Amino acid sequence: MATRTTKQWILVNKPSGMPVLSGPDATFKLQTVTLPELKEGELLCKVLAFANDAGQRGFIQSTISEERLYVPPVHVGTPMRSGVVAEVLESKSSKVKIGEMIMDFHRGTWSELVIIDDEACQVLAPLPNGLPLTHYTGAFGGSGVTAYIGLLYVGGAKRNSDQTIVVSAAAGATGSMAVQIAAKIFKVKRVIGIAGSDEKCAWVKKIGAHECLNYKSPTFLKDLEACTPDEVDIYYDNVGGAVLDAMLPRMKRLGKGTIAVCGAISQYNADGKPMELRNWCEVFSARMSIKGFIMLDYLEHVPAALQELIEATVDGRLDLSDAQTVVEGPLENQPEIWTRLFTGESRGKLVTKLIV
């Protein structure tokens, strides 16, 4: 392999709150690095798209100690990681050929070129209905599979049941898929989304929710109570914080309510401040179950989940026509694009289409 260089974003300062985009305390620094020679089993790839996920915030600074994190953290002085869709330029693998398209869930880097281990990537097949390959970062990737697994294997969703399921961050990548899966694949009786604007709520209802509530509304708590007269069987939690607190008194009693904890985006930039839960005593009073989960713990179920998601797209049950927000830009724009996750500027999966 000829000597190659690439631009690459490096973590230089761990943020205590919202990531800083410029100035002396900037979280990231753009630099040019020389890539090492490929080893056996490695691929040199041109990055075509970055998957932007709120959970990546925990890669660079977290209240969780390093040895307890579910993936290795990004250390100061090393490249920022993310999922990538990329084209193979050179290969020292017997499994992956030059010209093939690949996806890595979380070990890609914010770079124009990246070296990927063939054991860590997935070779991408064309998607049905002419859908772009970027859906492998969302509906047919970590977001969609996590939604499916969290509902079925963690929350205990039952197909064609009279269950009521509530999903927070329902206009986000995972939340929007959870809404569609619960309503259109599992076909439970009632699916309620929670989102941060009336516009987002209208979209969440369009893709399948029976109702969607704006948590910023001054009547949110009353609306939530009115919307859940039979209480809630499963709460799919992506946000934590005040919304989680509001949901605790709405869960079914006598051990019949389950909270599947997928994330806590309200806390990722909280600068170490403790999360307030005034209604915590509801947990033991109602004997509810709260279970955190990571999709990587359920890998044996991923092929079947992905197959059903693709089948549901082919037959029209899943609507992916507006399921991702694709932002085109050069590598220089990537930190700013990623932070849009925390300001509510995206809908569905936020994807960066890299322009070089």
Summary of the structure (lengths in Angstrom):
residues: 356
radius of gyration: 20.5
end to end distance: 21.1
largest distance: 66.1
contacts: 1196
relative contact order: 0.15
helix: 31%
strand: 27%
